[in-house]
Amino acid sequence: MEQGLKSYLINEKGYSESDILSIKARLSLMPKYPVTVRFRDDPNTEYIFTDRDASEWTQLSPPER
């Protein structure tokens, strides 16, 4: 999941690999597999994405970058 989101951010959203500080997936109740991202230009904010059962990536929090 982490690699899939990284690929999405680079290939579809136009980020470079150096823009991304970290990507971490975890198991939770809702959504089942949230993936958190920290960006170099905003290291104190955790961006939460889900892949909606592998159909497409959606940013849940905070509002769309």
mmCIF file as Biopython writes it, N, C-alpha, C and O atoms, coordinates in Angstrom:
data_model
#
loop_
_atom_site.group_PDB
_atom_site.id
_atom_site.type_symbol
_atom_site.label_atom_id
_atom_site.label_alt_id
_atom_site.label_comp_id
_atom_site.label_asym_id
_atom_site.label_entity_id
_atom_site.label_seq_id
_atom_site.pdbx_PDB_ins_code
_atom_site.Cartn_x
_atom_site.Cartn_y
_atom_site.Cartn_z
_atom_site.occupancy
_atom_site.B_iso_or_equiv
_atom_site.auth_seq_id
_atom_site.auth_asym_id
_atom_site.pdbx_PDB_model_num
ATOM 1   N N  . MET A ? 1  ? 0.821   -1.190 0.000   1.0 0.0 1  A 1 
ATOM 2   C CA . MET A ? 1  ? 0.000   0.000  0.000   1.0 0.0 1  A 1 
ATOM 3   C C  . MET A ? 1  ? 0.870   1.261  0.000   1.0 0.0 1  A 1 
ATOM 4   O O  . MET A ? 1  ? 0.567   2.239  -0.684  1.0 0.0 1  A 1 
ATOM 5   N N  . GLU A ? 2  ? 1.947   1.219  0.775   1.0 0.0 2  A 1 
ATOM 6   C CA . GLU A ? 2  ? 2.822   2.390  0.838   1.0 0.0 2  A 1 
ATOM 7   C C  . GLU A ? 2  ? 3.417   2.703  -0.535  1.0 0.0 2  A 1 
ATOM 8   O O  . GLU A ? 2  ? 3.448   3.858  -0.959  1.0 0.0 2  A 1 
ATOM 9   N N  . GLN A ? 3  ? 3.883   1.669  -1.219  1.0 0.0 3  A 1 
ATOM 10  C CA . GLN A ? 3  ? 4.464   1.870  -2.546  1.0 0.0 3  A 1 
ATOM 11  C C  . GLN A ? 3  ? 3.408   2.333  -3.542  1.0 0.0 3  A 1 
ATOM 12  O O  . GLN A ? 3  ? 3.695   3.158  -4.409  1.0 0.0 3  A 1 
ATOM 13  N N  . GLY A ? 4  ? 2.200   1.815  -3.429  1.0 0.0 4  A 1 
ATOM 14  C CA . GLY A ? 4  ? 1.117   2.232  -4.314  1.0 0.0 4  A 1 
ATOM 15  C C  . GLY A ? 4  ? 0.771   3.702  -4.142  1.0 0.0 4  A 1 
ATOM 16  O O  . GLY A ? 4  ? 0.553   4.407  -5.128  1.0 0.0 4  A 1 
ATOM 17  N N  . LEU A ? 5  ? 0.718   4.171  -2.900  1.0 0.0 5  A 1 
ATOM 18  C CA . LEU A ? 5  ? 0.432   5.584  -2.661  1.0 0.0 5  A 1 
ATOM 19  C C  . LEU A ? 5  ? 1.595   6.456  -3.129  1.0 0.0 5  A 1 
ATOM 20  O O  . LEU A ? 5  ? 1.376   7.526  -3.698  1.0 0.0 5  A 1 
ATOM 21  N N  . LYS A ? 6  ? 2.807   6.015  -2.898  1.0 0.0 6  A 1 
ATOM 22  C CA . LYS A ? 6  ? 3.972   6.775  -3.360  1.0 0.0 6  A 1 
ATOM 23  C C  . LYS A ? 6  ? 3.937   6.935  -4.885  1.0 0.0 6  A 1 
ATOM 24  O O  . LYS A ? 6  ? 4.184   8.020  -5.412  1.0 0.0 6  A 1 
ATOM 25  N N  . SER A ? 7  ? 3.631   5.857  -5.568  1.0 0.0 7  A 1 
ATOM 26  C CA . SER A ? 7  ? 3.523   5.896  -7.025  1.0 0.0 7  A 1 
ATOM 27  C C  . SER A ? 7  ? 2.421   6.854  -7.465  1.0 0.0 7  A 1 
ATOM 28  O O  . SER A ? 7  ? 2.610   7.617  -8.413  1.0 0.0 7  A 1 
ATOM 29  N N  . TYR A ? 8  ? 1.296   6.825  -6.802  1.0 0.0 8  A 1 
ATOM 30  C CA . TYR A ? 8  ? 0.171   7.724  -7.099  1.0 0.0 8  A 1 
ATOM 31  C C  . TYR A ? 8  ? 0.586   9.183  -6.916  1.0 0.0 8  A 1 
ATOM 32  O O  . TYR A ? 8  ? 0.326   10.019 -7.781  1.0 0.0 8  A 1 
ATOM 33  N N  . LEU A ? 9  ? 1.232   9.488  -5.786  1.0 0.0 9  A 1 
ATOM 34  C CA . LEU A ? 9  ? 1.632   10.869 -5.507  1.0 0.0 9  A 1 
ATOM 35  C C  . LEU A ? 9  ? 2.645   11.381 -6.527  1.0 0.0 9  A 1 
ATOM 36  O O  . LEU A ? 9  ? 2.587   12.543 -6.927  1.0 0.0 9  A 1 
ATOM 37  N N  . ILE A ? 10 ? 3.559   10.535 -6.944  1.0 0.0 10 A 1 
ATOM 38  C CA . ILE A ? 10 ? 4.588   10.945 -7.903  1.0 0.0 10 A 1 
ATOM 39  C C  . ILE A ? 10 ? 4.035   10.996 -9.327  1.0 0.0 10 A 1 
ATOM 40  O O  . ILE A ? 10 ? 4.228   11.989 -10.029 1.0 0.0 10 A 1 
ATOM 41  N N  . ASN A ? 11 ? 3.357   9.945  -9.752  1.0 0.0 11 A 1 
ATOM 42  C CA . ASN A ? 11 ? 2.923   9.847  -11.150 1.0 0.0 11 A 1 
ATOM 43  C C  . ASN A ? 11 ? 1.636   10.591 -11.473 1.0 0.0 11 A 1 
ATOM 44  O O  . ASN A ? 11 ? 1.465   11.062 -12.597 1.0 0.0 11 A 1 
ATOM 45  N N  . GLU A ? 12 ? 0.726   10.706 -10.506 1.0 0.0 12 A 1 
ATOM 46  C CA . GLU A ? 12 ? -0.557  11.357 -10.805 1.0 0.0 12 A 1 
ATOM 47  C C  . GLU A ? 12 ? -0.698  12.731 -10.181 1.0 0.0 12 A 1 
ATOM 48  O O  . GLU A ? 12 ? -1.406  13.581 -10.721 1.0 0.0 12 A 1 
ATOM 49  N N  . LYS A ? 13 ? -0.040  12.967 -9.056  1.0 0.0 13 A 1 
ATOM 50  C CA . LYS A ? 13 ? -0.172  14.256 -8.379  1.0 0.0 13 A 1 
ATOM 51  C C  . LYS A ? 13 ? 1.021   15.171 -8.603  1.0 0.0 13 A 1 
ATOM 52  O O  . LYS A ? 13 ? 0.976   16.342 -8.224  1.0 0.0 13 A 1 
ATOM 53  N N  . GLY A ? 14 ? 2.095   14.659 -9.213  1.0 0.0 14 A 1 
ATOM 54  C CA . GLY A ? 14 ? 3.217   15.494 -9.594  1.0 0.0 14 A 1 
ATOM 55  C C  . GLY A ? 14 ? 4.240   15.792 -8.514  1.0 0.0 14 A 1 
ATOM 56  O O  . GLY A ? 14 ? 5.055   16.700 -8.678  1.0 0.0 14 A 1 
ATOM 57  N N  . TYR A ? 15 ? 4.221   15.053 -7.414  1.0 0.0 15 A 1 
ATOM 58  C CA . TYR A ? 15 ? 5.233   15.238 -6.379  1.0 0.0 15 A 1 
ATOM 59  C C  . TYR A ? 15 ? 6.517   14.534 -6.797  1.0 0.0 15 A 1 
ATOM 60  O O  . TYR A ? 15 ? 6.487   13.567 -7.558  1.0 0.0 15 A 1 
ATOM 61  N N  . SER A ? 16 ? 7.642   15.026 -6.293  1.0 0.0 16 A 1 
ATOM 62  C CA . SER A ? 16 ? 8.889   14.309 -6.513  1.0 0.0 16 A 1 
ATOM 63  C C  . SER A ? 16 ? 9.152   13.447 -5.287  1.0 0.0 16 A 1 
ATOM 64  O O  . SER A ? 16 ? 8.574   13.671 -4.223  1.0 0.0 16 A 1 
ATOM 65  N N  . GLU A ? 17 ? 10.012  12.478 -5.443  1.0 0.0 17 A 1 
ATOM 66  C CA . GLU A ? 17 ? 10.337  11.590 -4.326  1.0 0.0 17 A 1 
ATOM 67  C C  . GLU A ? 17 ? 10.893  12.379 -3.144  1.0 0.0 17 A 1 
ATOM 68  O O  . GLU A ? 17 ? 10.656  12.017 -1.992  1.0 0.0 17 A 1 
ATOM 69  N N  . SER A ? 18 ? 11.624  13.446 -3.418  1.0 0.0 18 A 1 
ATOM 70  C CA . SER A ? 18 ? 12.204  14.247 -2.337  1.0 0.0 18 A 1 
ATOM 71  C C  . SER A ? 18 ? 11.161  15.089 -1.595  1.0 0.0 18 A 1 
ATOM 72  O O  . SER A ? 18 ? 11.439  15.579 -0.500  1.0 0.0 18 A 1 
ATOM 73  N N  . ASP A ? 19 ? 9.966   15.267 -2.171  1.0 0.0 19 A 1 
ATOM 74  C CA . ASP A ? 19 ? 8.883   15.999 -1.499  1.0 0.0 19 A 1 
ATOM 75  C C  . ASP A ? 19 ? 8.281   15.190 -0.352  1.0 0.0 19 A 1 
ATOM 76  O O  . ASP A ? 19 ? 7.668   15.754 0.554   1.0 0.0 19 A 1 
ATOM 77  N N  . ILE A ? 20 ? 8.455   13.881 -0.391  1.0 0.0 20 A 1 
ATOM 78  C CA . ILE A ? 20 ? 7.806   12.980 0.560   1.0 0.0 20 A 1 
ATOM 79  C C  . ILE A ? 20 ? 8.792   12.582 1.653   1.0 0.0 20 A 1 
ATOM 80  O O  . ILE A ? 20 ? 9.825   11.974 1.375   1.0 0.0 20 A 1 
ATOM 81  N N  . LEU A ? 21 ? 8.466   12.931 2.899   1.0 0.0 21 A 1 
ATOM 82  C CA . LEU A ? 21 ? 9.329   12.558 4.029   1.0 0.0 21 A 1 
ATOM 83  C C  . LEU A ? 21 ? 9.069   11.131 4.477   1.0 0.0 21 A 1 
ATOM 84  O O  . LEU A ? 21 ? 10.010  10.373 4.715   1.0 0.0 21 A 1 
ATOM 85  N N  . SER A ? 22 ? 7.788   10.754 4.595   1.0 0.0 22 A 1 
ATOM 86  C CA . SER A ? 22 ? 7.472   9.400  5.048   1.0 0.0 22 A 1 
ATOM 87  C C  . SER A ? 22 ? 6.085   8.984  4.573   1.0 0.0 22 A 1 
ATOM 88  O O  . SER A ? 22 ? 5.199   9.810  4.357   1.0 0.0 22 A 1 
ATOM 89  N N  . ILE A ? 23 ? 5.930   7.668  4.419   1.0 0.0 23 A 1 
ATOM 90  C CA . ILE A ? 23 ? 4.646   7.054  4.094   1.0 0.0 23 A 1 
ATOM 91  C C  . ILE A ? 23 ? 4.541   5.809  4.959   1.0 0.0 23 A 1 
ATOM 92  O O  . ILE A ? 23 ? 5.422   4.949  4.934   1.0 0.0 23 A 1 
ATOM 93  N N  . LYS A ? 24 ? 3.452   5.717  5.729   1.0 0.0 24 A 1 
ATOM 94  C CA . LYS A ? 24 ? 3.282   4.565  6.613   1.0 0.0 24 A 1 
ATOM 95  C C  . LYS A ? 24 ? 1.843   4.082  6.589   1.0 0.0 24 A 1 
ATOM 96  O O  . LYS A ? 24 ? 0.915   4.864  6.793   1.0 0.0 24 A 1 
ATOM 97  N N  . ALA A ? 25 ? 1.660   2.794  6.339   1.0 0.0 25 A 1 
ATOM 98  C CA . ALA A ? 25 ? 0.328   2.177  6.380   1.0 0.0 25 A 1 
ATOM 99  C C  . ALA A ? 25 ? 0.131   1.532  7.745   1.0 0.0 25 A 1 
ATOM 100 O O  . ALA A ? 25 ? 1.095   1.118  8.389   1.0 0.0 25 A 1 
ATOM 101 N N  . ARG A ? 26 ? -1.098  1.450  8.172   1.0 0.0 26 A 1 
ATOM 102 C CA . ARG A ? 26 ? -1.406  0.783  9.439   1.0 0.0 26 A 1 
ATOM 103 C C  . ARG A ? 26 ? -2.803  0.185  9.365   1.0 0.0 26 A 1 
ATOM 104 O O  . ARG A ? 26 ? -3.589  0.521  8.480   1.0 0.0 26 A 1 
ATOM 105 N N  . LEU A ? 27 ? -3.096  -0.688 10.287  1.0 0.0 27 A 1 
ATOM 106 C CA . LEU A ? 27 ? -4.412  -1.309 10.383  1.0 0.0 27 A 1 
ATOM 107 C C  . LEU A ? 27 ? -5.217  -0.528 11.402  1.0 0.0 27 A 1 
ATOM 108 O O  . LEU A ? 27 ? -4.716  -0.224 12.484  1.0 0.0 27 A 1 
ATOM 109 N N  . SER A ? 28 ? -6.470  -0.196 11.068  1.0 0.0 28 A 1 
ATOM 110 C CA . SER A ? 28 ? -7.354  0.489  12.006  1.0 0.0 28 A 1 
ATOM 111 C C  . SER A ? 28 ? -8.779  0.025  11.745  1.0 0.0 28 A 1 
ATOM 112 O O  . SER A ? 28 ? -9.016  -0.822 10.883  1.0 0.0 28 A 1 
ATOM 113 N N  . LEU A ? 29 ? -9.718  0.577  12.484  1.0 0.0 29 A 1 
ATOM 114 C CA . LEU A ? 29 ? -11.110 0.185  12.293  1.0 0.0 29 A 1 
ATOM 115 C C  . LEU A ? 29 ? -11.734 0.855  11.081  1.0 0.0 29 A 1 
ATOM 116 O O  . LEU A ? 29 ? -12.386 0.196  10.271  1.0 0.0 29 A 1 
ATOM 117 N N  . MET A ? 30 ? -11.538 2.155  10.951  1.0 0.0 30 A 1 
ATOM 118 C CA . MET A ? 30 ? -12.148 2.886  9.843   1.0 0.0 30 A 1 
ATOM 119 C C  . MET A ? 30 ? -11.258 4.032  9.443   1.0 0.0 30 A 1 
ATOM 120 O O  . MET A ? 30 ? -11.027 4.881  10.304  1.0 0.0 30 A 1 
ATOM 121 N N  . PRO A ? 31 ? -10.740 4.160  8.270   1.0 0.0 31 A 1 
ATOM 122 C CA . PRO A ? 31 ? -10.756 3.113  7.256   1.0 0.0 31 A 1 
ATOM 123 C C  . PRO A ? 31 ? -9.873  1.951  7.696   1.0 0.0 31 A 1 
ATOM 124 O O  . PRO A ? 31 ? -9.047  2.089  8.598   1.0 0.0 31 A 1 
ATOM 125 N N  . LYS A ? 32 ? -10.056 0.829  7.060   1.0 0.0 32 A 1 
ATOM 126 C CA . LYS A ? 32 ? -9.351  -0.374 7.485   1.0 0.0 32 A 1 
ATOM 127 C C  . LYS A ? 32 ? -7.830  -0.238 7.358   1.0 0.0 32 A 1 
ATOM 128 O O  . LYS A ? 32 ? -7.094  -0.669 8.245   1.0 0.0 32 A 1 
ATOM 129 N N  . TYR A ? 33 ? -7.364  0.352  6.273   1.0 0.0 33 A 1 
ATOM 130 C CA . TYR A ? 33 ? -5.927  0.532  6.050   1.0 0.0 33 A 1 
ATOM 131 C C  . TYR A ? 33 ? -5.614  1.987  5.687   1.0 0.0 33 A 1 
ATOM 132 O O  . TYR A ? 33 ? -5.420  2.291  4.511   1.0 0.0 33 A 1 
ATOM 133 N N  . PRO A ? 34 ? -5.561  2.885  6.665   1.0 0.0 34 A 1 
ATOM 134 C CA . PRO A ? 34 ? -5.162  4.256  6.334   1.0 0.0 34 A 1 
ATOM 135 C C  . PRO A ? 34 ? -3.659  4.312  6.074   1.0 0.0 34 A 1 
ATOM 136 O O  . PRO A ? 34 ? -2.887  3.557  6.666   1.0 0.0 34 A 1 
ATOM 137 N N  . VAL A ? 35 ? -3.260  5.200  5.195   1.0 0.0 35 A 1 
ATOM 138 C CA . VAL A ? 35 ? -1.840  5.395  4.907   1.0 0.0 35 A 1 
ATOM 139 C C  . VAL A ? 35 ? -1.545  6.860  5.187   1.0 0.0 35 A 1 
ATOM 140 O O  . VAL A ? 35 ? -2.180  7.747  4.616   1.0 0.0 35 A 1 
ATOM 141 N N  . THR A ? 36 ? -0.582  7.112  6.064   1.0 0.0 36 A 1 
ATOM 142 C CA . THR A ? 36 ? -0.247  8.488  6.418   1.0 0.0 36 A 1 
ATOM 143 C C  . THR A ? 36 ? 1.006   8.929  5.674   1.0 0.0 36 A 1 
ATOM 144 O O  . THR A ? 36 ? 1.943   8.160  5.462   1.0 0.0 36 A 1 
ATOM 145 N N  . VAL A ? 37 ? 0.981   10.202 5.289   1.0 0.0 37 A 1 
ATOM 146 C CA . VAL A ? 37 ? 2.089   10.786 4.538   1.0 0.0 37 A 1 
ATOM 147 C C  . VAL A ? 37 ? 2.503   12.079 5.223   1.0 0.0 37 A 1 
ATOM 148 O O  . VAL A ? 37 ? 1.657   12.843 5.688   1.0 0.0 37 A 1 
ATOM 149 N N  . ARG A ? 38 ? 3.787   12.316 5.283   1.0 0.0 38 A 1 
ATOM 150 C CA . ARG A ? 38 ? 4.327   13.606 5.720   1.0 0.0 38 A 1 
ATOM 151 C C  . ARG A ? 38 ? 5.152   14.159 4.557   1.0 0.0 38 A 1 
ATOM 152 O O  . ARG A ? 38 ? 5.989   13.467 3.977   1.0 0.0 38 A 1 
ATOM 153 N N  . PHE A ? 39 ? 4.889   15.428 4.237   1.0 0.0 39 A 1 
ATOM 154 C CA . PHE A ? 39 ? 5.590   16.087 3.138   1.0 0.0 39 A 1 
ATOM 155 C C  . PHE A ? 39 ? 6.676   17.005 3.686   1.0 0.0 39 A 1 
ATOM 156 O O  . PHE A ? 39 ? 6.536   17.577 4.767   1.0 0.0 39 A 1 
ATOM 157 N N  . ARG A ? 40 ? 7.741   17.135 2.939   1.0 0.0 40 A 1 
ATOM 158 C CA . ARG A ? 40 ? 8.894   17.945 3.342   1.0 0.0 40 A 1 
ATOM 159 C C  . ARG A ? 40 ? 8.487   19.397 3.637   1.0 0.0 40 A 1 
ATOM 160 O O  . ARG A ? 40 ? 9.008   19.998 4.577   1.0 0.0 40 A 1 
ATOM 161 N N  . ASP A ? 41 ? 7.577   19.960 2.857   1.0 0.0 41 A 1 
ATOM 162 C CA . ASP A ? 41 ? 7.193   21.361 3.049   1.0 0.0 41 A 1 
ATOM 163 C C  . ASP A ? 41 ? 6.172   21.564 4.174   1.0 0.0 41 A 1 
ATOM 164 O O  . ASP A ? 41 ? 5.810   22.701 4.478   1.0 0.0 41 A 1 
ATOM 165 N N  . ASP A ? 42 ? 5.702   20.470 4.796   1.0 0.0 42 A 1 
ATOM 166 C CA . ASP A ? 42 ? 4.712   20.544 5.873   1.0 0.0 42 A 1 
ATOM 167 C C  . ASP A ? 42 ? 4.902   19.342 6.806   1.0 0.0 42 A 1 
ATOM 168 O O  . ASP A ? 42 ? 3.996   18.521 6.948   1.0 0.0 42 A 1 
ATOM 169 N N  . PRO A ? 43 ? 6.077   19.234 7.441   1.0 0.0 43 A 1 
ATOM 170 C CA . PRO A ? 43 ? 6.422   18.022 8.190   1.0 0.0 43 A 1 
ATOM 171 C C  . PRO A ? 43 ? 5.590   17.788 9.445   1.0 0.0 43 A 1 
ATOM 172 O O  . PRO A ? 43 ? 5.578   16.672 9.965   1.0 0.0 43 A 1 
ATOM 173 N N  . ASN A ? 44 ? 4.899   18.798 9.943   1.0 0.0 44 A 1 
ATOM 174 C CA . ASN A ? 44 ? 4.109   18.647 11.166  1.0 0.0 44 A 1 
ATOM 175 C C  . ASN A ? 44 ? 2.674   18.204 10.917  1.0 0.0 44 A 1 
ATOM 176 O O  . ASN A ? 44 ? 1.926   17.951 11.861  1.0 0.0 44 A 1 
ATOM 177 N N  . THR A ? 45 ? 2.291   18.111 9.653   1.0 0.0 45 A 1 
ATOM 178 C CA . THR A ? 45 ? 0.930   17.695 9.317   1.0 0.0 45 A 1 
ATOM 179 C C  . THR A ? 45 ? 0.944   16.271 8.772   1.0 0.0 45 A 1 
ATOM 180 O O  . THR A ? 45 ? 1.751   15.933 7.906   1.0 0.0 45 A 1 
ATOM 181 N N  . GLU A ? 46 ? 0.055   15.456 9.282   1.0 0.0 46 A 1 
ATOM 182 C CA . GLU A ? 46 ? -0.089  14.080 8.822   1.0 0.0 46 A 1 
ATOM 183 C C  . GLU A ? 46 ? -1.261  14.024 7.840   1.0 0.0 46 A 1 
ATOM 184 O O  . GLU A ? 46 ? -2.398  14.318 8.209   1.0 0.0 46 A 1 
ATOM 185 N N  . TYR A ? 47 ? -0.987  13.655 6.616   1.0 0.0 47 A 1 
ATOM 186 C CA . TYR A ? 47 ? -2.010  13.527 5.580   1.0 0.0 47 A 1 
ATOM 187 C C  . TYR A ? 47 ? -2.444  12.069 5.540   1.0 0.0 47 A 1 
ATOM 188 O O  . TYR A ? 47 ? -1.605  11.171 5.465   1.0 0.0 47 A 1 
ATOM 189 N N  . ILE A ? 48 ? -3.734  11.834 5.589   1.0 0.0 48 A 1 
ATOM 190 C CA . ILE A ? 48 ? -4.257  10.471 5.655   1.0 0.0 48 A 1 
ATOM 191 C C  . ILE A ? 48 ? -4.980  10.138 4.354   1.0 0.0 48 A 1 
ATOM 192 O O  . ILE A ? 48 ? -5.871  10.865 3.916   1.0 0.0 48 A 1 
ATOM 193 N N  . PHE A ? 49 ? -4.575  9.020  3.745   1.0 0.0 49 A 1 
ATOM 194 C CA . PHE A ? 49 ? -5.152  8.541  2.497   1.0 0.0 49 A 1 
ATOM 195 C C  . PHE A ? 49 ? -5.706  7.135  2.700   1.0 0.0 49 A 1 
ATOM 196 O O  . PHE A ? 49 ? -5.269  6.409  3.593   1.0 0.0 49 A 1 
ATOM 197 N N  . THR A ? 50 ? -6.664  6.761  1.870   1.0 0.0 50 A 1 
ATOM 198 C CA . THR A ? 50 ? -7.136  5.385  1.810   1.0 0.0 50 A 1 
ATOM 199 C C  . THR A ? 50 ? -7.309  5.031  0.339   1.0 0.0 50 A 1 
ATOM 200 O O  . THR A ? 50 ? -7.523  5.904  -0.502  1.0 0.0 50 A 1 
ATOM 201 N N  . ASP A ? 51 ? -7.214  3.747  0.044   1.0 0.0 51 A 1 
ATOM 202 C CA . ASP A ? 51 ? -7.332  3.348  -1.368  1.0 0.0 51 A 1 
ATOM 203 C C  . ASP A ? 51 ? -8.717  2.817  -1.712  1.0 0.0 51 A 1 
ATOM 204 O O  . ASP A ? 51 ? -8.915  2.302  -2.812  1.0 0.0 51 A 1 
ATOM 205 N N  . ARG A ? 52 ? -9.662  2.927  -0.818  1.0 0.0 52 A 1 
ATOM 206 C CA . ARG A ? 52 ? -11.058 2.535  -1.110  1.0 0.0 52 A 1 
ATOM 207 C C  . ARG A ? 52 ? -11.116 1.153  -1.755  1.0 0.0 52 A 1 
ATOM 208 O O  . ARG A ? 52 ? -11.679 0.982  -2.836  1.0 0.0 52 A 1 
ATOM 209 N N  . ASP A ? 53 ? -10.532 0.182  -1.082  1.0 0.0 53 A 1 
ATOM 210 C CA . ASP A ? 53 ? -10.521 -1.208 -1.572  1.0 0.0 53 A 1 
ATOM 211 C C  . ASP A ? 53 ? -9.845  -1.347 -2.928  1.0 0.0 53 A 1 
ATOM 212 O O  . ASP A ? 53 ? -10.329 -2.064 -3.804  1.0 0.0 53 A 1 
ATOM 213 N N  . ALA A ? 54 ? -8.717  -0.652 -3.093  1.0 0.0 54 A 1 
ATOM 214 C CA . ALA A ? 54 ? -7.850  -0.745 -4.276  1.0 0.0 54 A 1 
ATOM 215 C C  . ALA A ? 54 ? -8.449  -0.165 -5.548  1.0 0.0 54 A 1 
ATOM 216 O O  . ALA A ? 54 ? -7.965  -0.465 -6.639  1.0 0.0 54 A 1 
ATOM 217 N N  . SER A ? 55 ? -9.490  0.659  -5.440  1.0 0.0 55 A 1 
ATOM 218 C CA . SER A ? 55 ? -10.049 1.233  -6.658  1.0 0.0 55 A 1 
ATOM 219 C C  . SER A ? 55 ? -9.438  2.595  -6.991  1.0 0.0 55 A 1 
ATOM 220 O O  . SER A ? 55 ? -9.178  2.879  -8.160  1.0 0.0 55 A 1 
ATOM 221 N N  . GLU A ? 56 ? -9.205  3.441  -5.987  1.0 0.0 56 A 1 
ATOM 222 C CA . GLU A ? 56 ? -8.549  4.718  -6.218  1.0 0.0 56 A 1 
ATOM 223 C C  . GLU A ? 56 ? -8.161  5.339  -4.878  1.0 0.0 56 A 1 
ATOM 224 O O  . GLU A ? 56 ? -8.782  5.055  -3.854  1.0 0.0 56 A 1 
ATOM 225 N N  . TRP A ? 57 ? -7.142  6.178  -4.889  1.0 0.0 57 A 1 
ATOM 226 C CA . TRP A ? 57 ? -6.673  6.829  -3.665  1.0 0.0 57 A 1 
ATOM 227 C C  . TRP A ? 57 ? -7.527  8.040  -3.363  1.0 0.0 57 A 1 
ATOM 228 O O  . TRP A ? 57 ? -7.865  8.811  -4.261  1.0 0.0 57 A 1 
ATOM 229 N N  . THR A ? 58 ? -7.880  8.209  -2.091  1.0 0.0 58 A 1 
ATOM 230 C CA . THR A ? 58 ? -8.665  9.349  -1.627  1.0 0.0 58 A 1 
ATOM 231 C C  . THR A ? 58 ? -7.985  9.936  -0.400  1.0 0.0 58 A 1 
ATOM 232 O O  . THR A ? 58 ? -7.602  9.210  0.517   1.0 0.0 58 A 1 
ATOM 233 N N  . GLN A ? 59 ? -7.839  11.247 -0.392  1.0 0.0 59 A 1 
ATOM 234 C CA . GLN A ? 59 ? -7.267  11.916 0.782   1.0 0.0 59 A 1 
ATOM 235 C C  . GLN A ? 59 ? -8.390  12.184 1.765   1.0 0.0 59 A 1 
ATOM 236 O O  . GLN A ? 59 ? -9.375  12.840 1.426   1.0 0.0 59 A 1 
ATOM 237 N N  . LEU A ? 60 ? -8.247  11.677 2.985   1.0 0.0 60 A 1 
ATOM 238 C CA . LEU A ? 60 ? -9.276  11.835 4.012   1.0 0.0 60 A 1 
ATOM 239 C C  . LEU A ? 60 ? -9.050  13.060 4.890   1.0 0.0 60 A 1 
ATOM 240 O O  . LEU A ? 60 ? -10.001 13.742 5.271   1.0 0.0 60 A 1 
ATOM 241 N N  . SER A ? 61 ? -7.796  13.334 5.207   1.0 0.0 61 A 1 
ATOM 242 C CA . SER A ? 61 ? -7.513  14.407 6.148   1.0 0.0 61 A 1 
ATOM 243 C C  . SER A ? 61 ? -6.089  14.883 5.925   1.0 0.0 61 A 1 
ATOM 244 O O  . SER A ? 61 ? -5.234  14.072 5.571   1.0 0.0 61 A 1 
ATOM 245 N N  . PRO A ? 62 ? -5.797  16.163 6.115   1.0 0.0 62 A 1 
ATOM 246 C CA . PRO A ? 62 ? -6.712  17.293 6.067   1.0 0.0 62 A 1 
ATOM 247 C C  . PRO A ? 62 ? -7.275  17.443 4.661   1.0 0.0 62 A 1 
ATOM 248 O O  . PRO A ? 62 ? -6.997  16.618 3.791   1.0 0.0 62 A 1 
ATOM 249 N N  . PRO A ? 63 ? -8.069  18.497 4.430   1.0 0.0 63 A 1 
ATOM 250 C CA . PRO A ? 63 ? -8.636  18.677 3.091   1.0 0.0 63 A 1 
ATOM 251 C C  . PRO A ? 63 ? -7.572  18.639 1.996   1.0 0.0 63 A 1 
ATOM 252 O O  . PRO A ? 63 ? -6.404  18.931 2.254   1.0 0.0 63 A 1 
ATOM 253 N N  . GLU A ? 64 ? -7.961  18.293 0.812   1.0 0.0 64 A 1 
ATOM 254 C CA . GLU A ? 64 ? -7.075  18.118 -0.355  1.0 0.0 64 A 1 
ATOM 255 C C  . GLU A ? 64 ? -5.987  19.167 -0.433  1.0 0.0 64 A 1 
ATOM 256 O O  . GLU A ? 64 ? -6.244  20.363 -0.291  1.0 0.0 64 A 1 
ATOM 257 N N  . ARG A ? 65 ? -4.760  18.703 -0.662  1.0 0.0 65 A 1 
ATOM 258 C CA . ARG A ? 65 ? -3.589  19.574 -0.851  1.0 0.0 65 A 1 
ATOM 259 C C  . ARG A ? 65 ? -3.627  20.218 -2.200  1.0 0.0 65 A 1 
ATOM 260 O O  . ARG A ? 65 ? -2.727  20.985 -2.543  1.0 0.0 65 A 1 
#
